[in-house]
Amino acid sequence: MTDTLSTPTKSLQHREVLQVMTGLLAALFTALLSNTIVSTALPTIMADLNGTQRQYTWVITASLLMMTISTPIWGKLSDLFDKKRLVQLAIVLFVAGSLIAGFATSIPMMMAARVVQGIAMGGLMALVQSIMGAIISPRERGRYAGFMGGVMGIATVSGPLLGGVITDGLGWRWTYFVCVPLAVASLVLIQLKLRIPPQPARRVSIDYAGGILIALTAALPMLWVTFAGSSYDWISWESAAFVGGFLLTATLGVIVELRAPEPIVPIRLLRNNTAALMIVASIAVGVAMFGPAVFLTQYFQLGKGHTPTEAGLLILPMIIVQTFSSAIGGMIVSRTGRWKPIMLLGSVLMVLGLSGLGAVDHTTGYLWVAISMALTGAGVGALIQNIVLAVQNTVDVTDVGASSATIAFFRSLGGAIGVSALGAILTNRVAAGVQERLAEQGITGADVGGQGSDTQLDLSDLPGPVQDLVHDAYADGFGHIFLIAAIISLITLVAVLIVRETTLRTTIGLAPKETDQQAAADGPTTEPAHAAAVPAAAGGSGDGSRSVQGESAAEARHSTDRPAGGA
């Protein structure tokens, strides 16, 4: 089975690119808005559905896990099939998941809805990056990635505040329902505006074995860290079984992906120095990206006793700064053609911000928390899109979907495992903290949460003094998990420090010589030869309008492996 598409002959004009981006970003905005709206409402949702702290973590990680698993699969499908239809399918799944969640009457039903939403989110994240890589050169892509970062930031800024207002005014179910008409509108907009250049013809081969192994590799560590320390000891035969199963599936996954003609995770393409280090960096960024986003609203509601609306307002410093950091960083990268300086600054800011959050407890003032959140947001904003851009610069357009989705996969995997682990640590810390404080008051053997080591999130029926005690235990617990996130974020800083920067090329595809050199370095492959490079998007910089044939032989030869500025 093969596609009938022909090789693209020209790039899109700037106006056409903006039309494409409007449709894509409308869909991404809708999905992100839904996720951030619900983040503020989740403590209320879990209390209403009689959920526990451990179930709270699983309602979040169910979505993150499915987004992690599905992202590389969507990315590979985007290299093989019609990207427009795949985006529309992802939106339809998102609408279905939102409706199920809005009508949920139990925690299992809510988890099922979050699974569907996670699959849809994985599709949208992968497809937006894939389509951008297919129509915009890496040098110009930084500017449009900045637009994407800005839209993500706006959705993130408006979501928590809107979620708090809706939860307090209309009820939490409307945090899901309100996004349905927005999703339908984006579906119509994509149908009208999205025009994608045809792809080169290539043989379609679905990597089913790779998909199953990737799913198992992502799920096993999440299950382990979620239940370790409560259902069984960290050092036990159960832990050994999970770790052993993870190592086995990961090893088999590498073997399968190296041999598959169309691998979901293109290990062959990503084994260069830049891609390997960016994968490591993306895992740690995932923890820094998802951890604060998930737990800060809990900190303000359960640790400080604020309402959902107030919690949405209080986390604005992090989100606003992240929005501007992503947009400004993208413009600087496009103008200079260099991504390492921005990423290095972002890594330092992220470590400082998370370290500041790691120092919070129930006595910490809001000014300290706000500054720490702003530093964290600035760091994450400077890193998210540029990590993907650095890797896209090393692969040809025919593999940009799979490579982009692979980076998103490892980022989501880091976030999913990180949230699961941090959530498990928080559960144990809070339970221990509550019992400790009760013992100080002369009360022993009490089960305030009603679930032993798993704390109930509905505190409304507790006496006032006991509520204060639980709030303090939560506030102190959050400091520990943010400190762990700060330590993990050092991995990103080290990876960015030692990575070798390469100049961003001004063409959409690799030059023929570059493709031949890469194929020779990688060894024999069953994949078809890549198409010749196409001109960069018009309307950008002067270099961006040249074809590969117009470049000098020296520039074509070194455009992807030449250090920029001596880095």
C-alpha atoms as one frame of an Amber mdcrd trajectory, in Angstrom:
protein
   0.000   0.000   0.000   1.458   3.370  -1.020   0.417   6.978  -0.963  -0.289
   8.616  -4.307   1.053  12.001  -3.310   3.795  13.624  -5.351   6.904  15.451
  -4.204   6.204  19.068  -3.221   7.483  21.610  -5.720   7.196  24.888  -3.848
   6.889  26.235  -0.331   4.001  28.201   1.073   3.868  31.974   1.134   3.931
  33.737   4.509   0.211  34.509   4.244  -0.574  30.865   3.508   1.541  29.719
   6.432  -0.398  32.035   8.746  -3.690  30.586   7.496  -2.447  27.069   8.194
  -1.187  28.071  11.626  -4.517  29.719  12.462  -6.359  26.438  12.025  -3.734
  24.382  13.831  -3.356  26.724  16.761  -7.127  27.062  17.129  -7.356  23.300
  17.697  -4.342  23.234  20.018  -5.672  26.224  21.961  -8.991  24.449  22.535
  -7.389  21.294  23.879  -4.912  23.156  26.076  -7.633  25.438  27.382  -9.671
  22.415  28.394  -6.714  20.931  30.241  -5.841  24.130  32.113  -9.462  24.951
  32.945  -9.837  21.551  34.565  -6.540  21.788  36.478  -8.030  24.401  38.798
 -11.291  22.488  39.155  -9.757  19.075  39.883  -9.621  19.404  43.691 -13.337
  20.251  43.618 -14.086  17.460  41.137 -12.287  14.864  43.229 -13.992  16.006
  46.416 -17.418  15.826  44.710 -16.717  12.318  43.361 -15.251  11.162  46.699
 -11.752  10.776  45.276  -8.510  10.413  47.201  -5.096  12.025  46.763  -3.812
   8.924  44.962  -6.819   8.947  42.620  -6.234  12.657  42.026  -2.786  11.797
  40.733  -4.178   9.033  38.535  -6.874  11.239  36.997  -4.029  13.499  35.862
  -1.567  10.796  34.881  -4.182   8.795  32.938  -4.335  11.685  30.483  -0.562
  12.215  30.527   0.125   8.512  30.005  -2.152   8.247  26.978  -0.749  11.472
  25.543   2.752  10.044  26.030   1.950   6.710  24.398  -0.055   8.136  21.507
   2.217  11.061  20.573   4.890   9.060  18.668   2.199   6.942  17.019   0.338
  10.035  15.786   3.651  11.499  14.658   4.535   8.474  12.585   1.048   8.318
  11.076   1.463  11.966  10.058   4.488  10.974   7.971   2.427   8.306   6.218
  -1.136   9.597   5.890  -3.198  12.764   5.396  -2.272  15.155   8.206  -5.492
  17.150   7.850  -7.731  14.140   8.427  -5.619  13.072  11.390  -6.003  16.507
  13.012  -9.764  16.369  12.509  -9.894  12.865  14.013  -7.978  14.093  17.065
 -10.474  16.928  17.571 -13.451  14.552  17.330 -11.851  12.324  19.986 -11.271
  15.370  22.159 -14.950  16.368  21.954 -16.013  12.826  22.870 -13.687  12.746
  25.871 -14.902  16.151  27.072 -18.554  15.076  26.957 -17.849  11.847  28.851
 -15.905  13.759  31.511 -18.648  16.374  31.867 -21.241  13.698  32.590 -18.956
  11.574  34.806 -20.510  10.242  37.996 -17.553   8.221  39.320 -13.775   8.234
  39.385 -13.446   5.286  36.920 -15.708   7.081  34.432 -13.633  10.250  34.820
 -10.429   8.290  34.256 -11.848   6.761  31.067 -12.718  10.224  29.783  -9.249
  11.481  30.583  -7.771   8.565  28.630  -9.705   9.622  25.517  -8.673  13.243
  26.019  -5.038  12.162  26.402  -5.108  10.304  23.090  -6.524  13.405  21.400
  -3.942  15.678  23.040  -1.140  13.417  21.834  -2.469  13.773  18.300  -2.697
  17.537  18.422   0.757  18.005  19.940   2.379  15.703  17.370   0.492  16.965
  14.321   1.065  20.668  14.934   4.818  20.084  15.129   4.739  17.744  12.126
   2.855  20.166   9.882   5.089  23.070  10.909   8.127  20.984   9.984   6.637
  20.145   6.589   5.981  23.740   5.483   8.532  25.949   7.290  12.353  25.849
   7.283  14.137  25.441  10.649  15.554  28.997  10.465  12.071  30.512  10.043
  10.375  27.959  12.265  11.533  29.688  15.429   9.250  32.646  14.701   6.194
  30.457  14.159   7.128  28.290  17.128   7.040  31.527  19.116   3.465  32.057
  17.910   2.672  28.537  19.030   4.257  29.186  22.405   2.249  32.383  22.751
  -1.033  30.600  22.027  -0.093  27.860  24.482   0.670  30.530  27.040  -2.632
  32.360  26.482  -4.538  29.090  26.895  -2.572  28.373  30.037  -3.086  31.890
  31.397  -6.818  32.029  30.778  -7.508  28.402  31.710  -6.881  28.384  35.480
  -8.675  31.692  36.015 -11.612  30.714  33.808 -11.703  27.308  35.458 -11.937
  28.886  38.897 -14.732  31.255  37.848 -16.708  28.468  36.151 -16.227  26.065
  39.067 -17.339  28.640  41.626 -20.200  29.995  39.481 -21.588  27.208  37.272
 -20.109  24.009  38.685 -17.137  21.899  37.638 -18.991  20.011  34.878 -19.055
  23.164  32.779 -15.258  23.243  32.715 -15.577  20.347  30.265 -18.720  21.443
  28.416 -17.467  24.967  27.667 -14.705  23.631  25.397 -17.016  21.605  23.133
 -18.272  24.531  20.997 -14.703  25.855  20.764 -13.525  22.477  19.492 -16.296
  22.329  16.898 -15.402  25.848  15.728 -11.742  24.871  15.335 -12.804  21.790
  13.359 -14.674  24.012  10.889 -11.754  26.459  10.705  -9.293  23.681   9.919
 -11.557  22.358   7.168 -11.645  25.804   5.564  -8.064  27.002   6.073  -5.684
  24.073   6.404  -3.857  23.420   3.138  -0.839  21.125   3.291   1.649  20.611
   0.425   1.581  17.031  -0.928   4.080  14.581   0.535   6.548  12.387  -1.377
   5.224   8.932  -2.203   6.437   6.272   0.226   5.506   2.743   1.172   3.191
   2.497   4.181   4.175  -0.030   6.834   2.576   0.168  10.285   4.881  -0.713
  13.179   2.365  -2.517  15.416   4.960  -4.328  17.529   6.797  -1.071  18.176
   3.582   0.645  19.259   2.771  -2.080  21.802   6.290  -2.123  23.225   6.385
   1.682  23.500   3.069   1.639  25.379   4.334  -0.963  27.837   7.661   0.833
  28.275   5.844   4.055  29.161   3.227   2.453  31.432   5.354   0.163  33.617
   7.489   2.822  35.383   4.374   4.938  36.007   2.597   2.019  37.657   5.680
   1.245  39.717   6.262   4.725  41.165   2.540   5.230  41.807   2.122   2.247
  44.118   5.643   1.835  45.507   5.935   2.884  49.131   2.259   2.228  49.893
   0.998  -0.984  48.273   4.482  -2.505  48.515   7.995  -1.461  49.525  10.371
   0.306  47.166  12.713  -2.648  47.611  10.514  -5.701  47.064   9.760  -8.400
  44.529   6.935  -6.250  43.116   9.334  -3.390  42.463  11.807  -5.816  40.903
   9.064  -7.157  38.631   8.130  -3.679  37.415  11.740  -2.623  36.842  12.576
  -5.907  35.133   9.519  -5.644  32.911  10.461  -2.088  31.970  14.034  -3.056
  31.063  12.774  -5.996  28.998  10.177  -4.014  27.033  12.624  -1.131  26.517
  15.295  -3.484  25.153  12.847  -5.253  22.856  11.512  -1.870  21.755  14.970
  -0.685  20.693  15.574  -3.907  18.752  12.208  -3.708  16.991  12.535  -0.008
  16.166  16.014  -0.482  14.689  14.723  -3.222  12.380  11.304  -1.834  11.455
  11.092  -0.286   7.951   8.865   2.516   9.311   9.652   2.726  13.061   7.408
   4.764  15.326  10.447   6.009  17.246  13.155   6.592  14.595  16.172   5.596
  16.672  18.373   5.458  13.561  17.652   9.107  12.796  17.990  10.255  16.393
  21.281   8.660  17.360  23.334  11.775  16.605  24.761  13.786  19.491  22.245
  16.633  19.300  19.165  14.409  19.248  20.420  12.150  22.047  21.164  15.036
  24.400  17.901  16.808  23.556  15.975  13.642  24.397  17.662  13.575  27.804
  16.907  17.278  28.272  13.276  16.836  27.236  12.667  14.152  29.857  13.760
  16.500  32.648  11.862  19.431  31.107   8.740  17.275  31.170   9.008  16.989
  34.945   9.547  20.760  35.271   6.720  21.523  32.850   3.984  19.231  34.179
   4.943  19.100  37.869   4.347  22.766  38.804   1.344  23.001  36.465  -0.313
  20.092  38.259   0.661  20.728  41.864   0.691  24.519  42.218  -3.101  24.816
  42.065  -3.242  22.095  44.704  -0.698  23.995  46.786  -2.815  27.134  46.837
  -6.116  25.332  47.453  -5.116  22.502  49.783  -1.985  24.058  51.249  -3.156
  27.656  51.630  -6.947  27.262  51.677  -7.723  29.464  48.646 -10.750  29.059
  46.372 -10.355  27.734  42.793 -10.720  31.278  41.414  -8.049  32.610  43.735
  -5.735  29.708  42.884  -6.138  30.491  39.177  -5.125  34.104  39.795  -2.215
  33.222  42.041  -0.383  31.061  39.457  -0.539  33.768  36.755   3.083  34.956
  37.281   4.463  31.631  36.087   2.142  31.367  33.106   2.416  34.960  31.881
   6.221  34.885  32.022   6.271  31.505  30.269   4.139  32.958  27.452   6.453
  35.908  26.829   9.574  33.768  27.252   8.424  31.330  24.556   7.408  34.055
  22.073  10.484  36.262  22.561  12.832  33.281  22.572  11.382  32.063  19.272
  11.924  35.429  17.608  15.517  35.655  18.849  16.288  32.158  17.540  14.845
  33.014  14.102  16.872  36.220  13.854  20.176  34.777  15.026  19.893  31.202
  13.782  21.220  30.042  17.174  19.282  28.095  19.784  21.856  27.129  22.425
  22.254  30.532  24.205  18.491  30.831  24.755  18.255  27.252  25.982  21.211
  27.677  28.321  19.625  30.735  29.911  16.308  28.898  30.158  17.921  25.916
  31.880  19.517  28.126  34.542  16.265  29.997  35.185  14.324  26.737  35.458
  16.721  25.335  38.060  16.596  28.564  40.090  12.801  28.744  39.947  12.209
  25.155  41.005  14.798  25.523  43.774  12.836  28.514  45.056   9.614  26.506
  45.018  11.454  23.718  46.813  11.891  26.042  49.785   8.167  26.716  50.350
   6.251  25.575  53.402   3.126  26.711  55.271   4.895  29.893  56.468   6.176
  31.038  53.043   4.853  34.369  51.781   3.325  34.754  48.316   6.077  37.090
  47.005   8.682  34.330  47.267   6.357  31.844  45.568   5.483  34.323  42.778
   9.145  35.077  41.965   9.985  31.367  41.950   7.028  30.621  39.676   8.066
  33.412  37.278  11.636  32.082  37.036  10.333  28.568  36.411   7.968  29.807
  33.702  10.728  31.781  31.978  12.975  28.727  31.892  10.357  26.289  30.634
   9.155  28.743  27.972  12.667  29.119  26.574  13.176  25.357  26.353  10.009
  23.621  25.146   9.920  24.585  21.460  13.673  25.011  20.983  14.408  21.426
  22.043  12.124  20.215  19.235  13.624  22.732  16.798  17.186  21.590  17.490
  16.259  17.993  16.644  14.159  18.909  13.592  17.228  20.647  12.199  19.034
  17.283  12.012  16.410  15.312  10.013  14.780  15.534   6.595  11.202  16.722
   6.051   9.987  13.175   5.360  10.871  12.168   8.923  10.013  15.384  10.725
   6.730  14.061  12.105   8.231  10.996  13.754  11.273  12.862  15.082   9.202
  15.735  16.509   6.740  13.335  18.087   9.604  11.349  19.602  10.855  14.418
  21.459   7.308  15.159  22.604   7.023  11.511  23.660  10.064  11.664  25.940
   8.955  15.042  27.323   5.502  13.645  28.114   7.060  10.456  29.489   9.195
  12.503  31.852   6.151  14.518  32.871   3.919  11.477  33.331   6.427   9.489
  35.379   7.439  12.631  37.244   3.875  13.547  38.201   3.186   9.942  39.266
   6.323   9.797  41.394   5.876  13.255  42.885   2.205  12.522  43.554   3.098
   9.315  45.373   5.712  11.150  47.447   3.224  13.912  48.245   0.601  11.382
  49.359   3.009   9.747  51.789   4.417  13.074  53.029   0.974  14.523  53.708
  -0.256  11.402  55.504   2.868  11.349  57.673   2.634  15.105  58.289  -0.990
  14.896  59.402  -0.288  12.085  61.855   2.749  13.944  63.173   0.744  17.097
  63.819  -2.085  15.155  65.439   0.425  13.467  67.714   1.744  16.898  68.735
  -1.819  17.745  69.778  -2.019  14.563  71.841  -4.230  12.754  69.312  -2.971
   9.309  68.230  -4.413   6.613  65.973  -6.694   9.064  64.133  -7.394   8.550
  60.422  -8.261  12.067  59.281  -8.220  11.226  55.591 -10.332   8.139  55.999
  -8.035   6.116  53.729  -5.012   5.350  55.861  -2.024   6.614  53.934  -4.202
   7.980  51.108  -5.649  11.362  52.110  -9.206  12.358  51.218  -9.414  15.693
  49.370 -12.797  16.787  50.767 -11.846  18.655  53.954 -15.152  20.490  54.423
 -16.495  18.110  57.087 -13.405  18.389  59.284 -13.338  20.720  62.318 -11.670
  24.087  61.685  -8.478  23.401  63.688  -8.050  20.030  61.982  -8.531  21.648
  58.552  -5.715  24.091  59.384  -3.526  21.198  60.427  -4.140  19.366  57.116
  -3.522  22.564  55.120  -0.143  22.974  56.832   0.772  19.349  56.133  -0.021
  19.844  52.439   1.916  23.106  52.191   5.009  21.509  53.724   4.694  18.454
  51.468   4.728  20.492  48.260   8.128  21.967  49.083   9.678  18.498  49.093
   8.341  17.515  45.664   9.386  20.822  44.069  12.895  20.349  45.460  13.042
  16.918  43.823  11.922  18.509  40.536  14.728  21.080  40.881  17.324  18.335
  41.278  15.976  16.554  38.185  16.080  19.814  36.195  19.879  19.882  36.617
  19.943  17.108  33.992  18.589  19.557  31.417  21.241  22.133  32.315  24.054
  19.596  31.880  22.647  18.321  28.568  22.385  21.844  27.139  25.879  22.721
  28.340  27.557  19.856  26.527  25.430  19.722  23.344  27.147  20.895  20.162
  25.150  23.673  18.530  24.547  23.438  14.770  23.448  26.307  12.538  19.757
  26.293  11.675  19.415  25.532   7.977  17.339  27.776   5.716  15.706  24.975
   3.733  12.752  22.770   4.644  14.507  19.511   3.695  18.084  18.334   3.971
  20.319  19.047   0.986  21.047  15.963  -1.179  24.652  15.772   0.042  23.531
  15.982   3.641  21.012  13.195   3.090  23.614  10.984   1.419  26.126  11.621
   4.217  23.531  10.795   6.848  22.507   7.594   5.030  26.155   6.530   4.761
  26.723   7.159   8.456  23.587   5.255   9.443  24.317   2.226   7.277  21.936
   0.269   5.005  18.251   1.040   5.377  15.067  -0.202   3.808  13.524   3.253
   3.800  13.183   5.104   0.477  15.554   7.927  -0.339  14.456  11.318   0.861
  13.180  13.907  -1.574  15.320  16.857  -2.523  15.027  19.933  -0.363  12.415
  22.516  -1.188  12.649  26.280  -0.833  12.092  27.850   2.541   8.873  29.692
   3.295   8.660  32.960   1.453   8.136  36.106   3.404  10.825  35.277   5.943
  14.443  36.324   5.951  16.398  36.806   2.784  18.161  33.476   3.198  14.877
  31.723   3.666  13.757  32.353   0.086  16.656  30.543  -1.600  16.480  27.009
  -2.921  19.063  24.398  -2.016  20.421  24.574  -5.529  21.146  28.253  -4.986
  23.343  27.616  -1.958  27.047  27.250  -2.300  28.428  23.735  -2.137  30.251
  24.514   1.089  27.134  25.887   2.775  25.033  22.924   1.666  27.673  20.537
   2.949  27.970  22.095   6.397  24.506  23.518   7.056  23.647  20.858   9.615
  26.966  19.877  11.126  28.821  23.177  11.414  29.137  24.660  14.920  27.580
  28.082  15.241  29.730  30.775  16.764  32.357  28.308  17.800  30.010  26.505
  20.162
